Amino acid sequence: MTKQHAGPRTGPAPAHEKHVRASKQRAAYPYTLYLPAAVVYLVIFLVPTVMAFYFALTRWTLFDSTFVGLQNFRDFFAEQNLRIGFANTLFYAVVTSGLKVVLGLLLGVLLTSRLRLRGFLRSVVFFPVLVSTVAVGFTFSALLRPDTGLVNRALALVGIDGPDWLGDAGTALLSVALVDVWKGVGIATVIYIAGILSIPRDYYQAVAVDGGGAWHRFRHVTLPLSWPATYSVILLSFIGGLRSFDLIWTMTRGGPGFTSDTIASIIYKQYQAGFFGLSTAGNVILFVVVTAIVVPLNYFLGKRQAAL
């Protein structure tokens, strides 16, 4: 007795197979939404980053390149003002991020209180963020001039002889940092406003029931529960401070001398001089420095946030 083998099935697929195919399609659907962002990320970030690492190992112009290995990195580390640039970069990042955290938190508390002009004041605080950084730099360069600047004229009215804010090695970098804080504190304030408004009102009511005042509400509710906002402000402002260039270049060009140079301004000076490979190596070094500082900082802040 011989067995008869069934031929290929030509009828409709069983319900189970249809269900499996539909499940696979549903599982793949969300990933298709990532595709445009992935393409943009690949083209704008990953490809230029890989190319930068390659061209940092070459002496290149617009039309040709010559492989020189690690020579560009050795030349960059031999820069006489590099140590000043590293110190200034770290100082600038710490000062600007620290002040943005403190002022952003205080302004966030103020602008979430029951102020009659609360909406208008929020707009005033955020307005500098909308102004071009170059325009801010030129404006404050004029305001901080030693003889004709409005700041020193105002100080003279109360008997104070103002310094040469941007021409004195002791005040140039700090002056630029304070202008940076003025321009960027609006972002920090908005983040804090969002964080404070997300705190449940029950906590404040509990403090009021226990007889606590405004200080107790701030100390025991607002400050600890706005930590996610603090976490974001620290990271964003610190990364921005480490990479800052446009405001420093507009206001001091790294001067007087090299006293307000940062890593970014040193890189730009090499680019201006036509040392494209050397400036590319400097950008790679800056990328590594920012990563080496921010990754441990992010880990530490993340652990503290998880512990709250």
Secondary structure, DSSP 4 states (H G I P E B T S, - for coil): -PPPPP----SPPPHHHHHHHHHHHHHHHHHHHHHHHHHHHIIIIIHHHHHHHHHTTEEE-SS-EEE-TTHHHHHHHT-TTHHHHHHHHHHHHHHHHHHHHHHHHHHHHHTTS--TTHHHHHHHHHHHHHS-HHHHHHHHHHHT-TTT-HHHHHHHHTT-----TTTSTTTHHHHHHHHHHHHHHHHHHHHHHHHHHTS-HHHHHHHHHTT--HHHHIIIIIHHHTHHHHHHHHHHHHHHHHT--HHHHHHTTT-STTTT--HHHHHHHHHHTT-HHHHHHHHHHHHHHHHHHHHHHHHHHHHHHHH-
